[in-house]
């Protein structure tokens, strides 16, 4: 449970940096582990992650295969990152990358 929560927090924080200046764009990500978003269990897979127009600080996660969706409310820091987001790397508890 703590592992999924930590992974979700890292994922959302990284996505905020990527989506901060591109509110109308959709981010595509392959998430290689099951995670929890908005209190809903989401399976591993390919996701589109986007903001909802005219609704600040809300992300919509959609599994591209199952079309399962989750809405996530996020908080941003006081200042936006000044450099571009770096690629994410996920490591499972079994050491898989």
Biopython code that builds the backbone (N, CA, C, O; Angstrom):
import numpy as np
from Bio.PDB.StructureBuilder import StructureBuilder

atoms = [
    (1, "UNK", "N", (0.820, -1.188, 0.000)),
    (1, "UNK", "CA", (0.000, 0.000, 0.000)),
    (1, "UNK", "C", (0.870, 1.260, 0.000)),
    (1, "UNK", "O", (0.640, 2.177, -0.788)),
    (2, "UNK", "N", (1.880, 1.300, 0.896)),
    (2, "UNK", "CA", (2.771, 2.453, 0.937)),
    (2, "UNK", "C", (3.540, 2.597, -0.367)),
    (2, "UNK", "O", (3.778, 3.709, -0.838)),
    (3, "UNK", "N", (3.931, 1.455, -0.953)),
    (3, "UNK", "CA", (4.687, 1.489, -2.201)),
    (3, "UNK", "C", (3.845, 2.106, -3.316)),
    (3, "UNK", "O", (4.337, 2.963, -4.051)),
    (4, "UNK", "N", (2.588, 1.687, -3.455)),
    (4, "UNK", "CA", (1.722, 2.257, -4.485)),
    (4, "UNK", "C", (1.480, 3.736, -4.238)),
    (4, "UNK", "O", (1.473, 4.525, -5.183)),
    (5, "UNK", "N", (1.282, 4.126, -2.988)),
    (5, "UNK", "CA", (1.073, 5.528, -2.668)),
    (5, "UNK", "C", (2.299, 6.349, -3.033)),
    (5, "UNK", "O", (2.176, 7.417, -3.632)),
    (6, "UNK", "N", (3.480, 5.859, -2.678)),
    (6, "UNK", "CA", (4.711, 6.570, -2.996)),
    (6, "UNK", "C", (4.897, 6.688, -4.510)),
    (6, "UNK", "O", (5.245, 7.756, -5.014)),
    (7, "UNK", "N", (4.667, 5.596, -5.228)),
    (7, "UNK", "CA", (4.798, 5.633, -6.687)),
    (7, "UNK", "C", (3.808, 6.614, -7.290)),
    (7, "UNK", "O", (4.154, 7.345, -8.218)),
    (8, "UNK", "N", (2.588, 6.644, -6.781)),
    (8, "UNK", "CA", (1.566, 7.566, -7.291)),
    (8, "UNK", "C", (1.956, 9.014, -7.044)),
    (8, "UNK", "O", (1.784, 9.864, -7.917)),
    (9, "UNK", "N", (2.480, 9.299, -5.858)),
    (9, "UNK", "CA", (2.896, 10.660, -5.535)),
    (9, "UNK", "C", (4.024, 11.098, -6.454)),
    (9, "UNK", "O", (4.004, 12.216, -6.968)),
    (10, "UNK", "N", (5.009, 10.231, -6.666)),
    (10, "UNK", "CA", (6.127, 10.556, -7.559)),
    (10, "UNK", "C", (5.619, 10.760, -8.982)),
    (10, "UNK", "O", (6.053, 11.682, -9.673)),
    (11, "UNK", "N", (4.717, 9.917, -9.412)),
    (11, "UNK", "CA", (4.168, 10.025, -10.765)),
    (11, "UNK", "C", (3.423, 11.335, -10.945)),
    (11, "UNK", "O", (3.650, 12.045, -11.924)),
    (12, "UNK", "N", (2.543, 11.662, -10.022)),
    (12, "UNK", "CA", (1.755, 12.887, -10.140)),
    (12, "UNK", "C", (2.657, 14.121, -10.070)),
    (12, "UNK", "O", (2.458, 15.070, -10.829)),
    (13, "UNK", "N", (3.638, 14.124, -9.178)),
    (13, "UNK", "CA", (4.552, 15.258, -9.078)),
    (13, "UNK", "C", (5.325, 15.451, -10.381)),
    (13, "UNK", "O", (5.508, 16.580, -10.834)),
    (14, "UNK", "N", (5.769, 14.370, -10.972)),
    (14, "UNK", "CA", (6.501, 14.459, -12.239)),
    (14, "UNK", "C", (5.597, 14.930, -13.365)),
    (14, "UNK", "O", (6.009, 15.710, -14.224)),
    (15, "UNK", "N", (4.370, 14.451, -13.351)),
    (15, "UNK", "CA", (3.430, 14.856, -14.394)),
    (15, "UNK", "C", (3.063, 16.324, -14.286)),
    (15, "UNK", "O", (2.861, 16.992, -15.300)),
    (16, "UNK", "N", (2.975, 16.826, -13.072)),
    (16, "UNK", "CA", (2.692, 18.249, -12.900)),
    (16, "UNK", "C", (3.762, 19.090, -13.569)),
    (16, "UNK", "O", (3.453, 20.090, -14.217)),
    (17, "UNK", "N", (5.005, 18.696, -13.420)),
    (17, "UNK", "CA", (6.081, 19.418, -14.079)),
    (17, "UNK", "C", (5.956, 19.360, -15.586)),
    (17, "UNK", "O", (6.208, 20.351, -16.272)),
    (18, "UNK", "N", (5.570, 18.211, -16.104)),
    (18, "UNK", "CA", (5.433, 18.041, -17.551)),
    (18, "UNK", "C", (4.222, 18.774, -18.099)),
    (18, "UNK", "O", (4.259, 19.279, -19.221)),
    (19, "UNK", "N", (3.148, 18.838, -17.321)),
    (19, "UNK", "CA", (1.910, 19.454, -17.801)),
    (19, "UNK", "C", (1.756, 20.909, -17.389)),
    (19, "UNK", "O", (0.827, 21.583, -17.833)),
    (20, "UNK", "N", (2.652, 21.399, -16.548)),
    (20, "UNK", "CA", (2.504, 22.748, -16.018)),
    (20, "UNK", "C", (2.353, 23.823, -17.077)),
    (20, "UNK", "O", (1.518, 24.715, -16.931)),
    (21, "UNK", "N", (3.134, 23.760, -18.132)),
    (21, "UNK", "CA", (3.071, 24.792, -19.153)),
    (21, "UNK", "C", (2.311, 24.335, -20.387)),
    (21, "UNK", "O", (2.191, 25.097, -21.347)),
    (22, "UNK", "N", (1.802, 23.129, -20.389)),
    (22, "UNK", "CA", (1.120, 22.593, -21.568)),
    (22, "UNK", "C", (-0.263, 22.088, -21.185)),
    (22, "UNK", "O", (-0.548, 20.894, -21.284)),
    (23, "UNK", "N", (-1.114, 23.003, -20.749)),
    (23, "UNK", "CA", (-2.391, 22.599, -20.185)),
    (23, "UNK", "C", (-3.324, 21.954, -21.205)),
    (23, "UNK", "O", (-4.226, 21.217, -20.808)),
    (24, "UNK", "N", (-3.149, 22.198, -22.485)),
    (24, "UNK", "CA", (-4.055, 21.634, -23.481)),
    (24, "UNK", "C", (-3.511, 20.345, -24.092)),
    (24, "UNK", "O", (-4.170, 19.749, -24.944)),
    (25, "UNK", "N", (-2.340, 19.906, -23.681)),
    (25, "UNK", "CA", (-1.725, 18.724, -24.261)),
    (25, "UNK", "C", (-2.042, 17.469, -23.462)),
    (25, "UNK", "O", (-2.421, 17.528, -22.292)),
    (26, "UNK", "N", (-1.876, 16.345, -24.123)),
    (26, "UNK", "CA", (-2.049, 15.050, -23.474)),
    (26, "UNK", "C", (-0.693, 14.380, -23.386)),
    (26, "UNK", "O", (0.065, 14.351, -24.356)),
    (27, "UNK", "N", (-0.396, 13.844, -22.216)),
    (27, "UNK", "CA", (0.844, 13.118, -21.990)),
    (27, "UNK", "C", (0.532, 11.634, -22.096)),
    (27, "UNK", "O", (-0.463, 11.173, -21.536)),
    (28, "UNK", "N", (1.360, 10.881, -22.800)),
    (28, "UNK", "CA", (1.187, 9.430, -22.905)),
    (28, "UNK", "C", (2.296, 8.767, -22.107)),
    (28, "UNK", "O", (3.467, 9.124, -22.235)),
    (29, "UNK", "N", (1.913, 7.792, -21.277)),
    (29, "UNK", "CA", (2.895, 7.122, -20.430)),
    (29, "UNK", "C", (2.590, 5.638, -20.350)),
    (29, "UNK", "O", (1.429, 5.233, -20.284)),
    (30, "UNK", "N", (3.640, 4.831, -20.356)),
    (30, "UNK", "CA", (3.510, 3.393, -20.094)),
    (30, "UNK", "C", (3.885, 3.200, -18.635)),
    (30, "UNK", "O", (5.039, 3.397, -18.256)),
    (31, "UNK", "N", (2.919, 2.817, -17.819)),
    (31, "UNK", "CA", (3.131, 2.633, -16.392)),
    (31, "UNK", "C", (3.195, 1.127, -16.147)),
    (31, "UNK", "O", (2.186, 0.436, -16.292)),
    (32, "UNK", "N", (4.376, 0.607, -15.774)),
    (32, "UNK", "CA", (4.589, -0.840, -15.727)),
    (32, "UNK", "C", (4.152, -1.522, -14.429)),
    (32, "UNK", "O", (4.578, -2.643, -14.152)),
    (33, "UNK", "N", (3.323, -0.872, -13.644)),
    (33, "UNK", "CA", (2.862, -1.458, -12.391)),
    (33, "UNK", "C", (1.458, -0.951, -12.098)),
    (33, "UNK", "O", (1.065, 0.114, -12.575)),
    (34, "UNK", "N", (0.712, -1.703, -11.324)),
    (34, "UNK", "CA", (-0.588, -1.250, -10.871)),
    (34, "UNK", "C", (-0.391, -0.120, -9.869)),
    (34, "UNK", "O", (0.585, -0.120, -9.119)),
    (35, "UNK", "N", (-1.307, 0.840, -9.850)),
    (35, "UNK", "CA", (-1.182, 1.977, -8.946)),
    (35, "UNK", "C", (-2.571, 2.453, -8.552)),
    (35, "UNK", "O", (-3.577, 1.983, -9.085)),
    (36, "UNK", "N", (-2.613, 3.372, -7.631)),
    (36, "UNK", "CA", (-3.870, 3.939, -7.174)),
    (36, "UNK", "C", (-3.922, 5.398, -7.590)),
    (36, "UNK", "O", (-2.974, 6.146, -7.351)),
    (37, "UNK", "N", (-5.019, 5.809, -8.209)),
    (37, "UNK", "CA", (-5.194, 7.195, -8.627)),
    (37, "UNK", "C", (-6.606, 7.627, -8.251)),
    (37, "UNK", "O", (-7.581, 6.998, -8.661)),
    (38, "UNK", "N", (-6.713, 8.675, -7.488)),
    (38, "UNK", "CA", (-8.019, 9.158, -7.079)),
    (38, "UNK", "C", (-8.794, 8.135, -6.267)),
    (38, "UNK", "O", (-10.023, 8.100, -6.313)),
    (39, "UNK", "N", (-8.073, 7.303, -5.523)),
    (39, "UNK", "CA", (-8.715, 6.285, -4.706)),
    (39, "UNK", "C", (-9.176, 5.058, -5.474)),
    (39, "UNK", "O", (-9.858, 4.199, -4.917)),
    (40, "UNK", "N", (-8.813, 4.968, -6.737)),
    (40, "UNK", "CA", (-9.227, 3.853, -7.589)),
    (40, "UNK", "C", (-7.996, 3.060, -8.011)),
    (40, "UNK", "O", (-6.992, 3.644, -8.419)),
    (41, "UNK", "N", (-8.066, 1.734, -7.917)),
    (41, "UNK", "CA", (-6.962, 0.877, -8.348)),
    (41, "UNK", "C", (-6.914, 0.854, -9.871)),
    (41, "UNK", "O", (-7.916, 0.577, -10.529)),
    (42, "UNK", "N", (-5.750, 1.145, -10.420)),
    (42, "UNK", "CA", (-5.555, 1.184, -11.868)),
    (42, "UNK", "C", (-4.531, 0.115, -12.248)),
    (42, "UNK", "O", (-3.523, -0.050, -11.562)),
    (43, "UNK", "N", (-4.786, -0.613, -13.340)),
    (43, "UNK", "CA", (-3.834, -1.654, -13.749)),
    (43, "UNK", "C", (-2.642, -1.065, -14.494)),
    (43, "UNK", "O", (-2.693, 0.064, -14.982)),
    (44, "UNK", "N", (-1.577, -1.841, -14.573)),
    (44, "UNK", "CA", (-0.426, -1.440, -15.384)),
    (44, "UNK", "C", (-0.890, -1.304, -16.828)),
    (44, "UNK", "O", (-1.827, -1.979, -17.254)),
    (45, "UNK", "N", (-0.232, -0.433, -17.573)),
    (45, "UNK", "CA", (-0.584, -0.297, -18.985)),
    (45, "UNK", "C", (-0.215, 1.056, -19.542)),
    (45, "UNK", "O", (0.511, 1.829, -18.917)),
    (46, "UNK", "N", (-0.730, 1.335, -20.739)),
    (46, "UNK", "CA", (-0.498, 2.605, -21.421)),
    (46, "UNK", "C", (-1.611, 3.571, -21.026)),
    (46, "UNK", "O", (-2.792, 3.227, -21.063)),
    (47, "UNK", "N", (-1.212, 4.788, -20.646)),
    (47, "UNK", "CA", (-2.163, 5.789, -20.169)),
    (47, "UNK", "C", (-2.021, 7.089, -20.924)),
    (47, "UNK", "O", (-0.925, 7.464, -21.342)),
    (48, "UNK", "N", (-3.145, 7.778, -21.095)),
    (48, "UNK", "CA", (-3.119, 9.176, -21.505)),
    (48, "UNK", "C", (-3.460, 9.962, -20.245)),
    (48, "UNK", "O", (-4.381, 9.612, -19.507)),
    (49, "UNK", "N", (-2.713, 11.017, -20.018)),
    (49, "UNK", "CA", (-2.888, 11.839, -18.825)),
    (49, "UNK", "C", (-3.025, 13.271, -19.313)),
    (49, "UNK", "O", (-2.156, 13.794, -20.011)),
    (50, "UNK", "N", (-4.126, 13.891, -18.933)),
    (50, "UNK", "CA", (-4.355, 15.253, -19.416)),
    (50, "UNK", "C", (-5.080, 16.074, -18.349)),
    (50, "UNK", "O", (-5.683, 15.541, -17.418)),
    (51, "UNK", "N", (-4.996, 17.375, -18.523)),
    (51, "UNK", "CA", (-5.742, 18.266, -17.651)),
    (51, "UNK", "C", (-7.158, 18.381, -18.205)),
    (51, "UNK", "O", (-7.409, 18.083, -19.373)),
    (52, "UNK", "N", (-8.058, 18.809, -17.366)),
    (52, "UNK", "CA", (-9.441, 19.042, -17.788)),
    (52, "UNK", "C", (-9.571, 20.537, -18.055)),
    (52, "UNK", "O", (-9.252, 21.341, -17.179)),
    (53, "UNK", "N", (-10.033, 20.933, -19.251)),
    (53, "UNK", "CA", (-10.106, 22.360, -19.589)),
    (53, "UNK", "C", (-10.899, 23.156, -18.548)),
    (53, "UNK", "O", (-11.960, 22.730, -18.092)),
    (54, "UNK", "N", (-10.362, 24.306, -18.192)),
    (54, "UNK", "CA", (-10.984, 25.253, -17.255)),
    (54, "UNK", "C", (-11.147, 24.712, -15.839)),
    (54, "UNK", "O", (-11.893, 25.285, -15.045)),
    (55, "UNK", "N", (-10.468, 23.627, -15.513)),
    (55, "UNK", "CA", (-10.498, 23.078, -14.158)),
    (55, "UNK", "C", (-9.041, 22.934, -13.703)),
    (55, "UNK", "O", (-8.389, 21.934, -14.005)),
    (56, "UNK", "N", (-8.540, 23.930, -12.980)),
    (56, "UNK", "CA", (-7.130, 23.867, -12.580)),
    (56, "UNK", "C", (-6.877, 22.768, -11.553)),
    (56, "UNK", "O", (-7.739, 22.437, -10.739)),
    (57, "UNK", "N", (-5.690, 22.225, -11.618)),
    (57, "UNK", "CA", (-5.208, 21.247, -10.646)),
    (57, "UNK", "C", (-5.997, 19.942, -10.636)),
    (57, "UNK", "O", (-6.169, 19.323, -9.586)),
    (58, "UNK", "N", (-6.471, 19.532, -11.794)),
    (58, "UNK", "CA", (-7.154, 18.245, -11.922)),
    (58, "UNK", "C", (-6.550, 17.525, -13.121)),
    (58, "UNK", "O", (-6.411, 18.105, -14.198)),
    (59, "UNK", "N", (-6.187, 16.246, -12.927)),
    (59, "UNK", "CA", (-5.669, 15.422, -14.019)),
    (59, "UNK", "C", (-6.626, 14.270, -14.268)),
    (59, "UNK", "O", (-7.216, 13.730, -13.333)),
    (60, "UNK", "N", (-6.775, 13.899, -15.521)),
    (60, "UNK", "CA", (-7.578, 12.744, -15.902)),
    (60, "UNK", "C", (-6.638, 11.664, -16.414)),
    (60, "UNK", "O", (-5.954, 11.858, -17.418)),
    (61, "UNK", "N", (-6.602, 10.525, -15.725)),
    (61, "UNK", "CA", (-5.824, 9.365, -16.140)),
    (61, "UNK", "C", (-6.771, 8.439, -16.881)),
    (61, "UNK", "O", (-7.839, 8.111, -16.364)),
    (62, "UNK", "N", (-6.399, 8.005, -18.097)),
    (62, "UNK", "CA", (-7.230, 7.062, -18.846)),
    (62, "UNK", "C", (-6.369, 5.940, -19.395)),
    (62, "UNK", "O", (-5.407, 6.180, -20.125)),
    (63, "UNK", "N", (-6.726, 4.702, -19.036)),
    (63, "UNK", "CA", (-6.030, 3.537, -19.568)),
    (63, "UNK", "C", (-6.420, 3.425, -21.036)),
    (63, "UNK", "O", (-7.608, 3.349, -21.350)),
    (64, "UNK", "N", (-5.457, 3.413, -21.930)),
    (64, "UNK", "CA", (-5.746, 3.429, -23.360)),
    (64, "UNK", "C", (-6.342, 2.118, -23.862)),
    (64, "UNK", "O", (-6.973, 2.101, -24.919)),
    (65, "UNK", "N", (-6.157, 1.021, -23.131)),
    (65, "UNK", "CA", (-6.702, -0.272, -23.540)),
    (65, "UNK", "C", (-8.097, -0.492, -22.977)),
    (65, "UNK", "O", (-9.031, -0.802, -23.716)),
    (66, "UNK", "N", (-8.235, -0.329, -21.661)),
    (66, "UNK", "CA", (-9.515, -0.623, -21.007)),
    (66, "UNK", "C", (-10.448, 0.582, -20.951)),
    (66, "UNK", "O", (-11.635, 0.431, -20.661)),
    (67, "UNK", "N", (-9.928, 1.767, -21.223)),
    (67, "UNK", "CA", (-10.668, 3.035, -21.137)),
    (67, "UNK", "C", (-11.084, 3.372, -19.706)),
    (67, "UNK", "O", (-11.920, 4.251, -19.497)),
    (68, "UNK", "N", (-10.507, 2.680, -18.717)),
    (68, "UNK", "CA", (-10.767, 2.975, -17.313)),
    (68, "UNK", "C", (-10.204, 4.358, -17.005)),
    (68, "UNK", "O", (-9.091, 4.675, -17.427)),
    (69, "UNK", "N", (-10.959, 5.193, -16.271)),
    (69, "UNK", "CA", (-10.539, 6.557, -15.989)),
    (69, "UNK", "C", (-10.510, 6.824, -14.491)),
    (69, "UNK", "O", (-11.240, 6.207, -13.716)),
    (70, "UNK", "N", (-9.646, 7.762, -14.104)),
    (70, "UNK", "CA", (-9.582, 8.238, -12.726)),
    (70, "UNK", "C", (-9.270, 9.724, -12.759)),
    (70, "UNK", "O", (-8.435, 10.181, -13.540)),
    (71, "UNK", "N", (-9.949, 10.468, -11.904)),
    (71, "UNK", "CA", (-9.699, 11.902, -11.774)),
    (71, "UNK", "C", (-8.869, 12.105, -10.516)),
    (71, "UNK", "O", (-9.192, 11.585, -9.448)),
    (72, "UNK", "N", (-7.788, 12.874, -10.663)),
    (72, "UNK", "CA", (-6.862, 13.105, -9.558)),
    (72, "UNK", "C", (-6.761, 14.604, -9.310)),
    (72, "UNK", "O", (-6.457, 15.373, -10.222)),
    (73, "UNK", "N", (-7.015, 15.009, -8.081)),
    (73, "UNK", "CA", (-6.838, 16.396, -7.681)),
    (73, "UNK", "C", (-5.404, 16.559, -7.198)),
    (73, "UNK", "O", (-4.914, 15.750, -6.411)),
    (74, "UNK", "N", (-4.737, 17.597, -7.667)),
    (74, "UNK", "CA", (-3.325, 17.784, -7.337)),
    (74, "UNK", "C", (-3.086, 19.175, -6.769)),
    (74, "UNK", "O", (-3.859, 20.105, -7.004)),
    (75, "UNK", "N", (-2.005, 19.294, -6.021)),
    (75, "UNK", "CA", (-1.557, 20.594, -5.527)),
    (75, "UNK", "C", (-0.213, 20.887, -6.146)),
    (75, "UNK", "O", (0.628, 19.997, -6.267)),
    (76, "UNK", "N", (-0.007, 22.111, -6.533)),
    (76, "UNK", "CA", (1.293, 22.476, -7.087)),
    (76, "UNK", "C", (2.091, 23.221, -6.036)),
    (76, "UNK", "O", (1.541, 23.773, -5.083)),
    (77, "UNK", "N", (3.397, 23.224, -6.231)),
    (77, "UNK", "CA", (4.270, 23.961, -5.328)),
    (77, "UNK", "C", (4.134, 25.457, -5.566)),
    (77, "UNK", "O", (3.369, 25.890, -6.428)),
    (78, "UNK", "N", (4.857, 26.220, -4.819)),
    (78, "UNK", "CA", (4.793, 27.675, -4.940)),
    (78, "UNK", "C", (5.302, 28.163, -6.287)),
    (78, "UNK", "O", (4.794, 29.151, -6.818)),
    (79, "UNK", "N", (6.294, 27.488, -6.846)),
    (79, "UNK", "CA", (6.825, 27.925, -8.129)),
    (79, "UNK", "C", (6.941, 26.734, -9.065)),
    (79, "UNK", "O", (7.185, 25.605, -8.638)),
    (80, "UNK", "N", (6.762, 27.005, -10.332)),
    (80, "UNK", "CA", (6.869, 25.956, -11.346)),
    (80, "UNK", "C", (8.336, 25.638, -11.597)),
    (80, "UNK", "O", (9.196, 26.500, -11.415)),
    (81, "UNK", "N", (8.635, 24.396, -12.018)),
    (81, "UNK", "CA", (10.028, 24.059, -12.320)),
    (81, "UNK", "C", (10.547, 24.919, -13.468)),
    (81, "UNK", "O", (9.807, 25.245, -14.396)),
    (82, "UNK", "N", (11.826, 25.282, -13.395)),
    (82, "UNK", "CA", (12.402, 26.133, -14.428)),
    (82, "UNK", "C", (13.059, 25.334, -15.531)),
    (82, "UNK", "O", (13.364, 25.884, -16.589)),
    (83, "UNK", "N", (13.286, 24.049, -15.311)),
    (83, "UNK", "CA", (13.895, 23.232, -16.352)),
    (83, "UNK", "C", (12.910, 22.154, -16.793)),
    (83, "UNK", "O", (12.008, 21.807, -16.030)),
    (84, "UNK", "N", (13.059, 21.615, -18.003)),
    (84, "UNK", "CA", (12.129, 20.591, -18.489)),
    (84, "UNK", "C", (12.154, 19.340, -17.615)),
    (84, "UNK", "O", (13.161, 19.026, -16.979)),
    (85, "UNK", "N", (11.036, 18.642, -17.599)),
    (85, "UNK", "CA", (10.932, 17.398, -16.825)),
    (85, "UNK", "C", (11.867, 16.348, -17.418)),
    (85, "UNK", "O", (12.085, 16.312, -18.629)),
    (86, "UNK", "N", (12.413, 15.504, -16.565)),
    (86, "UNK", "CA", (13.272, 14.422, -17.017)),
    (86, "UNK", "C", (12.452, 13.144, -17.118)),
    (86, "UNK", "O", (11.398, 13.042, -16.490)),
    (87, "UNK", "N", (12.913, 12.167, -17.896)),
    (87, "UNK", "CA", (12.166, 10.899, -18.016)),
    (87, "UNK", "C", (12.039, 10.217, -16.661)),
    (87, "UNK", "O", (12.899, 10.355, -15.790)),
    (88, "UNK", "N", (10.953, 9.484, -16.507)),
    (88, "UNK", "CA", (10.706, 8.747, -15.272)),
    (88, "UNK", "C", (11.233, 7.330, -15.387)),
    (88, "UNK", "O", (11.169, 6.732, -16.461)),
    (89, "UNK", "N", (11.754, 6.784, -14.296)),
    (89, "UNK", "CA", (12.133, 5.392, -14.243)),
    (89, "UNK", "C", (11.459, 4.796, -13.020)),
    (89, "UNK", "O", (11.540, 5.349, -11.924)),
    (90, "UNK", "N", (10.794, 3.667, -13.213)),
    (90, "UNK", "CA", (10.090, 2.991, -12.128)),
    (90, "UNK", "C", (10.806, 1.697, -11.812)),
    (90, "UNK", "O", (11.209, 0.963, -12.713)),
    (91, "UNK", "N", (10.961, 1.421, -10.537)),
    (91, "UNK", "CA", (11.568, 0.170, -10.101)),
    (91, "UNK", "C", (10.605, -0.518, -9.171)),
    (91, "UNK", "O", (10.121, 0.087, -8.215)),
    (92, "UNK", "N", (10.315, -1.791, -9.442)),
    (92, "UNK", "CA", (9.412, -2.543, -8.589)),
    (92, "UNK", "C", (10.152, -3.009, -7.342)),
    (92, "UNK", "O", (11.377, -2.917, -7.266)),
    (93, "UNK", "N", (9.397, -3.513, -6.362)),
    (93, "UNK", "CA", (10.016, -4.021, -5.153)),
    (93, "UNK", "C", (10.916, -5.211, -5.421)),
    (93, "UNK", "O", (11.797, -5.517, -4.618)),
    (94, "UNK", "N", (10.699, -5.898, -6.563)),
    (94, "UNK", "CA", (11.519, -7.062, -6.915)),
    (94, "UNK", "C", (12.780, -6.643, -7.666)),
    (94, "UNK", "O", (13.553, -7.501, -8.093)),
    (95, "UNK", "N", (13.001, -5.344, -7.834)),
    (95, "UNK", "CA", (14.197, -4.872, -8.502)),
    (95, "UNK", "C", (14.065, -4.755, -10.013)),
    (95, "UNK", "O", (15.051, -4.454, -10.687)),
    (96, "UNK", "N", (12.879, -4.984, -10.566)),
    (96, "UNK", "CA", (12.676, -4.870, -11.994)),
    (96, "UNK", "C", (12.587, -3.391, -12.363)),
    (96, "UNK", "O", (12.047, -2.591, -11.599)),
    (97, "UNK", "N", (13.114, -3.026, -13.531)),
    (97, "UNK", "CA", (13.059, -1.648, -13.990)),
    (97, "UNK", "C", (12.249, -1.557, -15.262)),
    (97, "UNK", "O", (12.083, -0.468, -15.813)),
]
sb = StructureBuilder()
sb.init_structure("model")
sb.init_model(0)
sb.init_chain("A")
sb.init_seg("    ")
for serial, (resi, resn, name, xyz) in enumerate(atoms, 1):
    if name == "N":
        sb.init_residue(resn, " ", resi, " ")
    sb.init_atom(name, np.array(xyz, "f"), 0.0, 1.0, " ", f" {name:<3s}", serial, name[0])
structure = sb.get_structure()
